[in-house]
Amino acid sequence: METILTWIVDNWDGIFKWFGVAVTTSSLVIKATPTQKDDGLWGKALKVLDYISIVNTPSNKEKLAKLAKKGK
C-alpha cells in the first residue's frame, strides 16, 4: 500500500494532466457524435466530477457567476 501512495505522490502532476486530457478528449468526442443519449450520460459523469473537484468550490462558482454578469 505504501508503494502505491508513494507513486501517487511522486506522479501527482502527471495524474492531473492525463485526467484533464481524458476529460477534454471525451467531451470533444461525445459532442461530435450526433446522438443525444451519450451527451446525457456524459453530463451525469461531469456532474460527479464537478462535485468531487477541488477547484469548483461553491465560493469559486459564485465568483465566476459574478464575473460572468459583469462581462455582459
C-alpha positions, -999 to +999 in steps of 0.1 A: +000+000+000+028+024+008+043+019-026+010+029-043+008+061-022+044+069-029+038+065-066+007+088-065+026+115-046+055+113-069+033+114-101+006+138-089+012+164-116+011+138-144-021+122-129-039+156-131-025+163-166-037+130-180-070+132-162-076+166-178-066+153-212-091+123-208-120+146-198-113+171-225-109+144-252-140+126-241-160+158-241-150+167-276-157+132-290-191+130-273-201+164-285-191+155-321-214+125-322-250+131-334-268+111-307-281+127-276-280+096-254-242+098-248-245+135-241-268+128-212-246+101-198-215+123-201-234+152-185-241+130-155-204+120-153-193+156-155-217+165-126-200+138-105-165+151-115-177+186-107-189+175-073-156+159-063-135+187-078-113+207-055-114+237-079-152+240-083-160+250-048-193+269-041-173+301-034-154+298-067-186+292-086-201+323-070-171+344-080-173+331-116-210+338-118-204+374-106-176+378-132-199+365-159-226+390-150-201+419-151-189+407-186-224+410-201 
